[in-house]
Amino acid sequence: MRQFFRVLKQYAAPYRKYMAWAVVLNVFSAIFNIFSFTLIIPLLQILFKMDTKVYEFIPWDSSEPIKDIFMNNMYYYMTECIDRFGGSNTLIIIGLFMALMTALKTGCYFGSSAVMIPLRTGVVRDIRTQVYNKLMGLNIGYFSQNRKGDIIARMSGDVNEVEYSITSSLDMLIKNPILITFYFATLIATSWQLTLFTVAVVPLMAWGMSALGKKLKRRSLEAQVKWSETMSQLDETLGGLRIIKAFIAEDKMKARFANTANEHRRAVSKVATRQASAHPVSEFLGTCMIMIVLWFGGTLILSNSSPINAPEFIFYMVILYSVLGPLKEFSKAGYSIPRGLASIERLEAIMSADNPIKEPADPVKFEGFNDSISFRNVCFSYEDSKQVLTDIDLTIPKGKMVALVGQSGSGKSTLVDLIPRFHDVSSGTIELDGKNIKDYRIKDLRSIVGNVNQEAILFNDTIFNNIAFGVEGATMEDVVAAAKIANAHDFIMEKEEGYQTNIGDRGSKLSGGQRQRISIARAILKNPPILILDEATSALDTESEKLVQEALDRLTGSRTTIAIAHRLSTIKNADMICVMHEGRIVERGKHDELLALNGYYKKLTDMQAL
């Protein structure tokens, strides 16, 4: 339970006022409930004519015990009422009074539950927002090591489990201790001997429930892991649907998904079976407790020196039976909370993930990009992986175009990802205008870098919002100007809704060339002094490549450009071409100079000529 209270302290603290109101309303609910039950005693006295004593009113400020004063005066008012209205009418009055007390009790009960709704929904929103914000702050390497489907499952299923299990249980954990406290106080006031015996029996019930709930958290964790696997498969299926159909692999994927779904079902069934046993087990144990107390209380009444009479004993049993409800709710919470804690563990695995990309404690004042970018003895490797880059020494002057070529896996994309600090170097330094890029604020560093990738990354939004993405206060005139430079304006205007056209998931309503030109327009609008082109034309047809290349030529004209290219024809005019092989720069120079070396670059050009 220590983890549960830590979670409450962390997430429920901003909603203390709602919990305070819930406590107040539950206190009133308990008082009204007990007060209505106390009328059972005079009711039974009247029905069975068990009390012939003549009662006289005792002042409320008398020195006698308050319990005796209350019981005496209640009987006094009851006898006065019988003398004035008769027994039958008195029963009607008592019944109406009980109905009023019950209405007040249920009204407070409803209020205590309703006032907790903002807390429940607020906590869930806060958790989901915090997890999302944490994901936004993690480095890209984290997402290459974790499946998207698993992250989505944690954001959806695990957060919902927290709502259903923990925040719902919070209502029970506020209400039930109040009810149990008031009920047990009433039981002690009615008969402390009988209550002492009852308290000795209650631990048996608690032990029975705890014995069943021990494995629930582990079972719940297994079920959530299986749910993550299911979501991961769904994500992979949707992302690879074209390949699945092309290779006629529908049946294989169906069988694979069915197997995962069955494993999830088995895990959930074990949790549900154990949880379903909570009510019948608590019902059985509660009935056993009632029977034991009934036997003991009956024995007391049948004895000559009973501390309690029959009507009081019936009242006692009614209150005792009322205690069973909160105790059962506790047992239910004892089952729900472990499920929620299992989900909290999975969410905290994200929240506690370390981000190796750290902001500098004392950042250097950023004055733009004025001179050059320099790689000095840069080495890099991913966690638990072999070296990706080794001893990279490279200077890129402002306004020049540097091209990176080489075989797949030679480290070209990793090299350019180090500039905006998507990853940090393992050793060596990268300098911007002679200063280590780690000394700049990440936001300042990335503000001067623009990216155009092989796969245009677009969002399920309008064309306008995709071009204006990340540029605050962009006007329609700005967006149109950027689109014209990117050769995108004409095809946009052919759309029925123009710049307000929704392009679908990842730009699925556009062709490859159109998506790439939208991506270029976005980079043009950002107007960065440093531009990274990662095989921006390699996936396009000849006509689209021509249009995109024209847009890129306009974009790169006055910028420092780092271009990764497989089509060597697109970078022949680069100021410097670096040939990479197994994480090292093995050749560098202009196109003609590299051809004259008759090395790696010459082989690449010869293969492309073929």
C-alpha positions in Angstrom: 0.0 0.0 0.0 3.0 2.3 0.3 3.2 2.6 -3.4 -0.5 3.3 -3.6 -0.2 6.2 -1.2 2.8 7.5 -3.0 0.8 7.6 -6.2 -2.0 9.4 -4.4 0.4 12.0 -3.0 1.9 12.5 -6.4 -1.3 12.8 -8.5 -4.2 13.5 -6.2 -2.6 16.4 -4.2 -4.0 19.1 -6.5 -7.5 17.9 -5.8 -7.4 18.0 -2.0 -10.5 20.1 -1.8 -12.6 17.5 -3.5 -11.4 14.8 -1.1 -12.2 17.2 1.8 -15.8 17.6 0.6 -16.1 13.8 0.1 -15.0 13.3 3.8 -17.6 15.9 5.0 -20.4 14.4 3.0 -19.6 10.8 4.0 -19.6 11.8 7.7 -23.1 13.2 7.3 -24.1 10.2 5.4 -23.0 7.9 8.2 -24.7 10.1 10.9 -28.0 10.1 9.1 -27.8 6.4 8.5 -27.1 5.5 12.1 -29.8 8.0 13.3 -32.4 6.4 11.1 -31.5 2.9 12.4 -31.8 4.0 16.1 -35.5 4.3 15.5 -35.7 0.5 15.1 -35.5 0.1 18.9 -38.6 2.2 19.8 -40.4 0.8 16.8 -39.9 -2.7 18.1 -40.8 -1.6 21.6 -44.1 -0.2 20.3 -44.9 -3.2 18.1 -44.3 -5.8 20.8 -45.3 -3.6 23.8 -42.1 -4.7 25.6 -41.5 -1.5 27.6 -44.0 -0.4 30.3 -41.8 2.1 32.0 -42.9 5.6 32.4 -40.3 8.1 31.1 -39.7 11.6 32.2 -37.7 14.2 30.3 -34.1 14.6 31.3 -32.4 18.0 30.5 -29.7 17.7 27.8 -27.1 19.4 30.0 -27.6 16.9 32.8 -24.5 15.2 34.3 -25.7 11.7 33.3 -24.1 9.9 30.4 -25.1 11.3 27.0 -26.2 7.8 25.8 -28.6 7.4 28.7 -30.0 10.9 28.2 -30.5 10.3 24.5 -32.2 7.0 24.9 -34.4 8.2 27.8 -35.5 11.3 25.9 -36.2 9.4 22.8 -38.5 7.0 24.6 -40.1 10.0 26.4 -40.9 11.7 23.1 -42.1 8.3 21.7 -44.5 7.7 24.6 -45.8 11.3 24.3 -46.4 10.7 20.7 -48.3 7.5 21.3 -50.4 9.1 24.0 -51.3 12.0 21.6 -51.6 10.2 18.2 -51.9 6.5 19.0 -49.6 3.6 18.2 -50.5 3.2 14.5 -50.0 6.9 13.7 -46.8 6.9 15.7 -45.5 4.1 13.5 -46.4 6.2 10.4 -44.5 9.2 11.9 -41.4 7.0 12.7 -41.6 5.6 9.1 -41.7 9.1 7.6 -38.8 10.2 9.8 -36.8 7.2 8.7 -37.6 8.0 5.1 -36.4 11.5 5.6 -33.1 10.3 7.2 -32.6 7.9 4.4 -33.2 10.6 1.8 -30.6 12.8 3.5 -28.2 9.8 3.8 -28.5 8.9 0.1 -28.2 12.5 -0.9 -25.0 12.9 1.0 -23.8 9.5 -0.4 -24.5 10.7 -4.0 -22.8 14.0 -3.3 -19.7 12.3 -1.9 -19.4 10.2 -5.1 -20.2 13.1 -7.5 -17.7 15.4 -5.9 -14.9 12.8 -6.6 -15.6 12.8 -10.3 -13.4 15.8 -11.0 -10.6 14.1 -9.1 -10.9 10.9 -11.0 -11.0 12.5 -14.4 -8.3 15.1 -13.4 -5.9 12.5 -12.2 -6.2 10.4 -15.4 -5.8 13.5 -17.5 -2.7 14.5 -15.5 -1.1 11.1 -15.8 -1.8 10.9 -19.6 -0.5 14.4 -20.1 2.7 13.8 -18.0 3.4 10.6 -19.9 3.0 12.4 -23.2 5.1 15.3 -22.2 7.8 12.9 -21.0 7.7 11.1 -24.4 8.2 14.5 -26.1 11.3 15.0 -24.0 12.9 11.7 -24.6 15.6 11.3 -27.2 15.0 9.5 -30.5 17.1 6.5 -29.4 14.4 5.6 -26.8 11.9 5.0 -29.6 14.2 2.8 -31.6 14.5 0.5 -28.6 10.8 0.4 -27.7 7.8 -0.6 -29.8 5.3 2.1 -30.7 2.4 -0.3 -30.0 3.7 -0.9 -26.5 3.9 2.9 -25.8 0.3 3.3 -27.2 -0.9 0.5 -25.0 0.5 2.1 -21.9 -1.0 5.5 -22.8 -4.4 3.9 -23.4 -5.0 0.7 -21.5 -2.7 1.3 -18.5 -4.0 4.8 -17.9 -7.6 3.6 -18.2 -6.7 0.8 -15.7 -5.5 3.5 -13.3 -8.8 5.3 -13.5 -10.9 2.1 -13.0 -8.7 0.6 -10.4 -7.0 3.3 -8.3 -9.1 6.5 -8.6 -12.3 4.5 -8.3 -10.9 2.8 -5.2 -10.1 6.2 -3.7 -13.8 6.9 -3.3 -14.2 3.7 -1.4 -11.1 4.4 0.7 -12.5 7.7 1.8 -16.1 6.6 2.4 -15.6 3.2 4.0 -13.2 4.1 6.9 -15.7 6.8 7.9 -18.6 4.4 7.8 -16.7 1.7 9.6 -15.6 4.1 12.3 -19.1 5.5 13.0 -20.7 2.0 12.8 -18.1 0.5 15.2 -18.5 3.5 17.6 -22.3 2.8 17.6 -21.7 -1.0 18.2 -19.4 -0.2 21.1 -22.0 2.2 22.6 -24.7 -0.4 22.2 -22.7 -3.3 23.7 -19.0 -3.3 24.2 -19.0 -7.0 25.2 -20.5 -8.1 21.9 -18.3 -5.7 19.9 -15.2 -7.1 21.6 -16.2 -10.6 20.5 -17.0 -9.2 16.9 -13.6 -7.6 16.6 -12.0 -10.9 17.4 -13.8 -12.5 14.4 -13.2 -9.7 11.8 -9.4 -10.5 11.2 -10.5 -14.0 10.0 -12.5 -12.3 7.2 -9.6 -9.9 6.4 -7.1 -12.8 6.2 -9.3 -14.8 3.9 -9.5 -11.8 1.4 -5.8 -11.0 1.5 -4.9 -14.6 0.8 -6.8 -14.4 -2.4 -5.4 -11.1 -3.6 -1.7 -11.8 -3.2 -1.0 -12.8 -6.8 -3.4 -10.4 -8.5 -0.8 -7.7 -9.1 1.5 -10.1 -10.9 -1.3 -11.5 -12.9 -2.4 -8.0 -13.9 1.1 -7.1 -15.0 1.1 -10.2 -17.3 -2.2 -9.2 -18.8 -1.0 -5.6 -19.5 2.1 -7.0 -21.2 0.0 -9.2 -23.4 -2.2 -6.1 -24.2 1.0 -4.2 -25.3 1.9 -7.1 -27.6 -1.6 -7.0 -29.1 -1.3 -3.3 -29.8 2.2 -3.6 -31.2 1.0 -6.2 -33.7 -1.9 -4.0 -34.7 0.5 -1.1 -35.2 2.8 -3.2 -37.3 -0.1 -4.5 -39.4 -1.5 -1.1 -40.2 2.0 0.2 -41.0 2.8 -2.8 -43.3 -0.6 -3.4 -44.8 0.6 -2.9 -48.4 3.4 -5.5 -48.0 1.1 -8.0 -46.2 -1.3 -7.9 -49.1 1.5 -7.9 -51.7 2.9 -11.1 -50.2 -0.5 -12.7 -49.7 0.3 -13.0 -46.0 -3.2 -12.1 -44.6 -3.7 -15.6 -43.2 -0.3 -15.6 -41.5 -0.9 -12.3 -39.9 -4.4 -13.3 -38.8 -3.0 -16.5 -37.1 -0.3 -14.4 -35.5 -2.7 -11.9 -34.2 -5.2 -14.6 -33.0 -2.4 -16.3 -31.1 -1.5 -13.0 -29.3 -5.2 -12.3 -28.6 -5.6 -15.7 -27.1 -2.6 -15.2 -24.8 -4.1 -11.9 -23.7 -7.5 -13.5 -23.2 -5.9 -16.2 -21.0 -4.1 -13.6 -18.9 -7.2 -11.4 -18.5 -9.3 -14.5 -17.6 -7.0 -15.4 -14.7 -7.2 -11.8 -13.4 -11.0 -11.7 -13.9 -11.5 -15.1 -12.2 -9.6 -14.1 -9.2 -11.4 -10.7 -9.0 -14.8 -12.3 -9.5 -14.2 -14.5 -6.4 -14.0 -11.3 -4.3 -17.8 -10.9 -3.8 -18.8 -14.5 -3.1 -15.9 -15.1 -0.8 -16.6 -11.8 1.1 -20.3 -12.7 1.2 -19.6 -16.1 2.6 -17.1 -14.9 5.2 -19.5 -12.0 6.2 -22.4 -14.5 6.7 -20.2 -16.7 8.8 -19.3 -13.7 10.9 -23.0 -12.7 11.3 -23.9 -16.3 12.3 -21.1 -16.4 14.9 -22.1 -13.0 16.4 -25.8 -14.0 16.3 -25.0 -17.2 18.3 -22.9 -15.3 20.8 -25.5 -12.4 21.2 -28.4 -14.9 21.4 -26.5 -16.7 24.2 -26.1 -13.4 26.1 -29.8 -12.6 25.8 -30.9 -16.0 26.9 -28.7 -15.7 30.0 -30.2 -14.1 33.2 -27.7 -11.2 33.3 -27.7 -10.0 29.6 -26.2 -6.6 29.0 -28.5 -6.0 26.1 -32.2 -6.6 25.4 -33.8 -8.0 22.3 -34.6 -4.8 20.5 -31.1 -3.4 21.1 -29.7 -6.7 19.9 -31.7 -6.5 16.6 -30.5 -2.9 16.2 -26.9 -4.1 16.9 -27.3 -6.8 14.2 -28.6 -4.2 11.7 -25.6 -2.0 12.3 -23.2 -5.0 12.2 -24.7 -6.1 8.9 -24.2 -2.5 7.6 -20.5 -2.8 8.5 -20.3 -5.7 6.1 -20.9 -3.4 3.1 -17.9 -1.2 3.7 -15.8 -4.3 4.5 -16.7 -5.8 1.2 -15.9 -2.6 -0.5 -12.5 -2.7 1.1 -12.0 -6.2 -0.2 -13.0 -5.0 -3.7 -10.5 -2.2 -3.4 -7.9 -4.7 -2.3 -8.4 -6.5 -5.6 -8.7 -3.3 -7.8 -5.7 -1.5 -6.4 -3.1 -4.2 -7.3 -4.3 -4.1 -10.9 -3.9 -0.3 -11.0 -0.5 -0.5 -9.3 0.7 -3.0 -12.0 -0.3 -0.4 -14.6 1.4 2.4 -12.6 4.6 0.4 -12.7 4.4 0.2 -16.5 3.7 4.0 -16.8 6.5 4.8 -14.4 8.9 2.8 -16.6 8.3 5.6 -19.1 8.3 8.4 -16.6 11.6 7.2 -15.1 13.3 6.7 -18.4 16.6 8.6 -18.5 17.1 11.1 -21.3 20.8 11.3 -22.0 20.3 14.6 -24.0 20.8 17.1 -21.2 20.3 20.8 -21.2 23.4 22.8 -20.2 23.4 24.1 -16.6 24.8 27.4 -17.8 24.0 27.8 -21.5 26.1 29.9 -23.8 24.3 33.0 -25.3 23.1 32.0 -28.8 24.0 34.4 -31.5 23.0 32.5 -34.6 25.2 30.5 -37.1 28.1 32.7 -38.4 31.1 30.6 -39.3 31.2 26.8 -39.4 30.2 23.4 -38.0 33.2 21.2 -36.9 33.3 17.5 -36.0 36.4 16.8 -33.9 37.4 13.2 -33.4 33.7 12.2 -33.1 32.9 8.7 -32.1 29.4 7.3 -31.5 27.7 4.1 -30.6 24.2 3.2 -29.6 23.6 1.6 -26.2 24.9 -2.1 -26.1 25.9 -1.8 -29.8 29.0 -1.7 -31.8 30.7 1.6 -32.8 28.7 3.4 -35.5 31.0 6.4 -36.1 34.8 6.4 -35.6 37.2 9.4 -35.5 35.1 11.7 -37.6 37.0 15.0 -38.4 35.0 17.3 -40.6 34.5 21.1 -41.0 31.5 22.5 -42.8 31.9 26.2 -43.6 28.8 28.5 -43.6 27.1 28.7 -47.0 28.7 25.5 -48.4 27.2 22.2 -49.5 28.6 19.0 -48.2 27.4 15.7 -49.5 27.6 12.4 -47.6 27.7 9.2 -49.8 28.4 5.6 -49.1 26.8 2.2 -48.6 23.7 1.7 -46.4 24.7 1.4 -42.7 27.9 3.4 -43.1 26.7 6.0 -40.6 25.6 8.9 -42.8 22.2 9.5 -41.2 23.6 9.0 -37.7 26.3 11.7 -38.5 23.7 14.3 -39.4 21.5 13.4 -36.4 24.3 14.4 -34.1 24.1 18.1 -35.2 20.6 18.9 -33.7 21.5 16.5 -30.8 19.0 13.8 -31.6 21.9 11.8 -30.2 25.0 12.9 -28.3 28.5 11.9 -29.3 30.2 9.1 -27.3 33.5 10.9 -27.5 34.9 13.9 -29.3 33.0 17.2 -29.8 30.8 18.9 -32.4 31.4 22.7 -32.5 29.2 25.5 -33.8 31.2 28.6 -34.4 34.0 27.2 -32.2 31.7 26.3 -29.2 30.6 22.9 -28.2 27.0 22.4 -29.2 26.3 20.9 -25.8 26.8 24.4 -24.4 23.8 25.8 -26.3 20.2 25.3 -25.3 18.7 22.5 -27.4 15.8 24.8 -28.5 18.3 27.4 -29.9 20.4 24.7 -31.6 17.5 23.1 -33.3 16.0 26.4 -34.4 18.7 26.8 -37.0 18.4 23.3 -38.5 15.9 22.3 -41.1 15.2 18.7 -42.2 13.9 17.2 -45.4 13.9 13.4 -45.2 13.5 10.6 -47.6 10.1 9.8 -46.1 8.1 13.1 -45.8 6.8 13.1 -42.2 3.4 14.8 -42.4 0.5 15.0 -40.0 -3.2 14.2 -40.3 -4.1 17.9 -40.7 -4.6 20.6 -43.4 -1.9 21.5 -45.9 -1.7 24.9 -44.3 -1.0 23.5 -40.9 1.6 21.1 -42.2 3.5 23.8 -43.9 3.2 26.2 -41.0 4.1 23.4 -38.5 6.5 24.8 -35.9 6.4 28.4 -37.2 4.6 30.6 -34.8 2.3 33.3 -36.3 2.7 32.1 -39.9 0.2 33.9 -42.3 -1.5 32.6 -45.4 0.8 34.8 -47.5 3.9 33.3 -45.9 2.7 29.8 -46.5 1.7 30.5 -50.1 5.1 32.0 -50.8 6.9 29.0 -49.3 4.6 26.6 -51.3 5.4 28.5 -54.6 9.2 28.2 -54.0 8.7 24.5 -53.3 6.7 23.9 -56.5 3.7 22.9 -54.4 1.3 25.9 -55.0 -0.2 24.6 -58.3 -1.2 21.2 -57.1 -2.5 22.6 -53.8 -4.8 25.0 -55.7 -6.2 22.1 -57.7 -7.6 20.6 -54.5 -11.2 21.5 -53.8 -10.4 23.1 -50.4 -7.0 24.4 -51.4 -4.7 25.0 -48.4 -7.4 23.8 -46.0 -7.4 20.3 -47.5 -6.9 17.5 -45.0 -4.1 15.3 -46.3 -5.0 12.2 -44.2 -2.8 9.9 -42.1 0.9 10.7 -42.9 -0.2 12.5 -46.0 -1.9 9.4 -47.5 -4.1 11.5 -49.8 -1.1 12.9 -51.6 1.4 11.4 -54.0 5.1 10.9 -52.9 6.3 13.9 -54.9 3.5 16.1 -53.4 4.3 15.0 -49.9 8.0 15.8 -50.4 7.2 19.3 -51.8 5.0 20.0 -48.7 7.9 18.9 -46.6 10.2 21.3 -48.5 7.7 24.1 -48.2 7.7 23.6 -44.4 11.5 23.8 -44.4 11.4 26.9 -46.6 9.0 28.6 -44.2 11.2 27.8 -41.2 14.0 29.4 -43.1 16.9 27.7 -41.3 20.5 28.6 -42.0 21.5 24.9 -41.8 19.7 22.4 -44.0 19.9 18.6 -43.7 18.7 16.6 -46.8 18.4 12.9 -46.1 18.0 11.3 -49.6 15.1 13.7 -50.3 14.6 12.6 -53.9 15.6 8.9 -53.8 12.0 7.6 -53.6 10.5 9.7 -56.4 9.8 9.2 -60.1 11.6 11.2 -62.7 9.0 13.9 -63.1 8.5 14.4 -59.4 12.3 14.3 -58.8 12.7 17.1 -61.3 10.1 19.3 -59.5 11.5 18.5 -56.1 15.1 19.0 -57.2 14.2 22.5 -58.5 12.6 23.3 -55.2 15.7 22.0 -53.3 18.0 24.1 -55.5 16.0 27.2 -54.5 16.1 26.1 -50.9 19.8 25.3 -50.7 21.0 28.3 -52.6 22.2 30.5 -49.7 22.2 27.9 -46.9 24.7 25.6 -45.3 23.6 22.2 -46.6 24.4 18.7 -45.6 23.0 16.2 -48.2 22.9 12.5 -47.9 22.5 11.0 -51.4 22.5 7.6 -53.1 21.9 9.2 -56.5 25.3 10.7 -57.1 24.0 12.9 -60.0 22.2 15.1 -57.5 25.4 16.1 -55.6 27.9 16.4 -58.4 28.2 20.2 -57.8 28.6 19.9 -54.0 31.5 21.9 -52.5 32.7 18.8 -50.8 31.7 15.1 -51.0 32.6 12.8 -48.1 32.6 9.1 -48.8 31.7 7.0 -45.7 32.6 3.4 -45.1 31.9 1.4 -41.9 31.6 4.6 -39.8 34.6 6.4 -41.2 35.2 9.1 -43.8 37.5 7.3 -46.2 37.5 9.9 -49.0 36.7 13.6 -49.4 36.9 16.2 -52.1 35.0 17.5 -55.1 33.4 15.2 -57.7 36.3 15.3 -60.2 38.9 14.9 -57.5 37.3 11.8 -56.1 37.0 10.2 -59.5 40.7 10.8 -60.0 41.4 8.9 -56.8 39.9 5.7 -58.4 38.7 4.5 -55.0 35.3 4.0 -53.3 33.6 7.0 -55.0 34.7 5.8 -58.4 33.2 2.4 -57.7 29.9 3.9 -56.7 29.7 6.1 -59.8 30.6 3.1 -62.0 27.9 1.0 -60.5 25.3 3.7 -60.9 26.4 4.2 -64.5 25.7 0.5 -65.2 
